[in-house]
Amino acid sequence: MNTTSHPSLARALIGLVSIVALSLLNGCANYHLGSSAQIPFKSIYIKPATNHSFAPQAQPIVSAQIRETFIRDARVKLVANQADADAVLYVDLTDYDRSGGSRNSTDTAIANDFNIRITAKVSLYDQSKGSYLFQQRSIQANTKAYIGNPYNGGTAAKVDNQIISYQLSERQAMEQLAREIARKITDQVLSPW
């Protein structure tokens, strides 16, 4: 169809395209990144996590990941002194559970991987009001630790390598659990309650 022979059709088509373009641009005019929820505090002090679970070496790893997550988020200021904070975050690691996942095909008593879960109780204290914003919320994170190595040779080498493989695997799983629970804790603190 030739639009030069129908100037009114061309004007109508240009008008329609203009209306659609303006509608799309106007729809995005009020868009902004981030949460619209107001956080009732501007600064936070994060107490080092306490560990009442059997999670090996979890306290420093989880504490560091929580701080890192808050720094990356940047909606509230992380302070180094509790007296300078509007709010104080308490984290207590209360449970660490490891259960066998898939089993070895030649010996079903041996697990090839483990399901690992860590649980924390989290409280957020508002220092200006002298009361808790929330208290003893239970937060969990889950992951897997894989230990099987089908390329090991010899029985003694295989046992030694599996022990080392499991220790490395559990350490990597702890890093992943710490990142996940830190993300969930940050979401709880910075989301509307």
C-alpha positions as CSV (number, residue, x, y, z in Angstrom):
1,M,0.0,0.0,0.0
2,N,1.4,3.4,-1.0
3,T,1.0,6.1,1.8
4,T,1.7,9.0,-0.6
5,S,-1.6,8.3,-2.3
6,H,-3.4,8.4,1.0
7,P,-2.1,11.4,3.1
8,S,-4.8,11.0,5.6
9,L,-3.8,7.4,6.3
10,A,-0.2,8.4,6.7
11,R,-1.2,11.1,9.2
12,A,-3.4,8.7,11.1
13,L,-0.5,6.1,11.2
14,I,2.0,8.7,12.5
15,G,-0.6,9.9,15.1
16,L,-1.2,6.4,16.3
17,V,2.6,5.6,16.6
18,S,3.0,8.9,18.5
19,I,0.2,8.1,20.9
20,V,1.7,4.6,21.6
21,A,5.2,6.0,22.1
22,L,4.0,8.8,24.5
23,S,2.0,6.2,26.5
24,L,5.0,4.0,26.9
25,L,7.3,6.9,27.9
26,N,4.7,8.2,30.3
27,G,4.2,4.8,31.9
28,C,7.9,4.6,32.7
29,A,8.2,8.2,34.0
30,N,7.5,7.3,37.6
31,Y,9.6,4.1,37.7
32,H,12.5,4.0,40.1
33,L,14.7,1.2,41.5
34,G,14.5,0.0,45.1
35,S,11.9,-0.6,47.7
36,S,9.2,1.9,48.4
37,A,8.9,0.7,52.0
38,Q,10.1,3.2,54.6
39,I,12.7,1.7,57.0
40,P,12.2,3.1,60.5
41,F,15.9,3.5,61.2
42,K,18.9,5.0,59.3
43,S,21.8,3.1,60.9
44,I,22.3,-0.5,62.2
45,Y,24.8,-2.2,64.4
46,I,25.2,-5.9,63.8
47,K,26.3,-7.9,66.8
48,P,28.6,-10.8,66.0
49,A,26.5,-13.9,65.5
50,T,26.3,-16.4,68.4
51,N,26.6,-20.1,67.6
52,H,24.5,-22.4,69.7
53,S,24.4,-25.0,66.9
54,F,26.9,-27.7,66.0
55,A,27.8,-25.8,62.8
56,P,31.6,-25.9,62.5
57,Q,33.2,-22.5,62.4
58,A,29.9,-20.8,61.4
59,Q,30.0,-17.8,63.6
60,P,32.7,-15.7,61.8
61,I,31.5,-16.8,58.4
62,V,27.9,-15.9,59.0
63,S,28.8,-12.6,60.7
64,A,31.0,-11.5,57.9
65,Q,28.4,-12.4,55.2
66,I,25.6,-10.5,57.1
67,R,27.8,-7.4,57.2
68,E,28.7,-7.7,53.5
69,T,25.1,-8.1,52.5
70,F,24.0,-4.9,54.4
71,I,27.0,-3.0,52.9
72,R,26.0,-4.1,49.4
73,D,22.3,-3.2,49.9
74,A,23.3,0.3,51.2
75,R,19.7,1.3,52.3
76,V,20.9,1.7,55.9
77,K,24.3,2.7,57.3
78,L,26.3,0.0,59.0
79,V,28.0,1.4,62.1
80,A,30.9,0.0,64.2
81,N,29.7,1.2,67.6
82,Q,26.4,0.1,69.1
83,A,25.8,3.5,70.8
84,D,25.8,5.2,67.4
85,A,23.1,2.9,65.9
86,D,19.4,3.4,65.6
87,A,18.8,-0.3,65.5
88,V,20.8,-3.4,66.7
89,L,20.6,-6.8,64.9
90,Y,21.0,-10.0,67.0
91,V,21.6,-13.3,65.3
92,D,21.8,-16.7,67.1
93,L,22.6,-19.8,65.1
94,T,20.4,-22.4,66.8
95,D,20.5,-25.5,64.6
96,Y,22.7,-27.2,62.1
97,D,21.5,-30.4,60.5
98,R,23.3,-32.7,58.1
99,S,21.5,-35.7,56.6
100,G,22.5,-38.1,53.9
101,G,21.2,-37.4,50.4
102,S,22.1,-39.8,47.6
103,R,23.7,-43.1,48.6
104,N,26.7,-45.0,47.2
105,S,25.6,-47.6,44.7
106,T,28.0,-50.3,46.2
107,D,27.4,-49.5,49.9
108,T,24.1,-47.8,50.8
109,A,25.4,-46.9,54.2
110,I,27.7,-44.4,52.6
111,A,26.3,-41.1,51.4
112,N,27.6,-39.4,48.2
113,D,26.1,-36.1,49.3
114,F,24.6,-34.4,52.3
115,N,21.6,-32.1,52.7
116,I,22.7,-29.3,55.1
117,R,20.4,-26.9,56.9
118,I,21.2,-24.0,59.2
119,T,18.7,-22.2,61.4
120,A,19.1,-18.8,63.0
121,K,16.9,-16.8,65.4
122,V,17.0,-13.1,64.5
123,S,15.9,-10.1,66.6
124,L,16.0,-6.4,65.7
125,Y,16.0,-3.9,68.5
126,D,15.1,-0.2,68.0
127,Q,17.3,1.7,70.4
128,S,15.4,5.0,70.1
129,K,12.1,3.4,71.3
130,G,13.7,0.8,73.6
131,S,11.7,-2.1,72.1
132,Y,12.1,-4.8,69.6
133,L,10.9,-4.3,66.1
134,F,10.8,-8.1,65.8
135,Q,12.1,-10.8,68.1
136,Q,13.3,-14.4,67.7
137,R,12.3,-14.9,64.0
138,S,13.4,-18.2,62.7
139,I,15.3,-18.1,59.4
140,Q,16.6,-21.2,57.6
141,A,19.0,-21.8,54.7
142,N,19.6,-25.1,52.9
143,T,22.3,-26.5,50.6
144,K,24.0,-29.7,49.5
145,A,27.6,-30.9,50.1
146,Y,28.8,-33.3,47.5
147,I,31.7,-35.7,48.4
148,G,31.8,-38.5,45.9
149,N,34.8,-38.8,43.6
150,P,34.4,-41.7,41.1
151,Y,38.0,-41.2,39.8
152,N,39.8,-42.2,42.9
153,G,42.1,-45.2,42.6
154,G,42.9,-47.8,45.4
155,T,41.0,-48.3,48.6
156,A,43.3,-46.5,51.1
157,A,43.7,-43.5,48.8
158,K,39.9,-43.5,48.2
159,V,39.1,-43.4,51.9
160,D,41.7,-40.6,52.5
161,N,40.5,-38.6,49.5
162,Q,36.8,-39.0,50.5
163,I,37.6,-37.6,54.0
164,I,39.4,-34.6,52.6
165,S,36.8,-34.3,49.9
166,Y,34.0,-34.2,52.5
167,Q,35.9,-31.6,54.7
168,L,36.3,-29.3,51.6
169,S,32.8,-29.9,50.5
170,E,31.4,-29.0,54.0
171,R,33.5,-25.8,54.1
172,Q,32.2,-24.8,50.7
173,A,28.7,-25.6,51.7
174,M,29.1,-23.4,54.9
175,E,30.1,-20.5,52.7
176,Q,27.0,-21.0,50.6
177,L,24.8,-21.4,53.6
178,A,26.2,-18.2,55.2
179,R,25.5,-16.2,52.0
180,E,22.0,-17.5,51.8
181,I,21.1,-17.0,55.4
182,A,22.7,-13.5,55.3
183,R,20.5,-12.6,52.3
184,K,17.4,-13.9,54.1
185,I,18.2,-12.0,57.3
186,T,18.9,-8.8,55.3
187,D,15.5,-9.2,53.5
188,Q,13.7,-9.6,56.9
189,V,15.4,-6.5,58.4
190,L,14.9,-4.2,55.4
191,S,11.4,-5.4,54.4
192,P,8.1,-4.1,55.9
193,W,7.2,-6.3,58.9
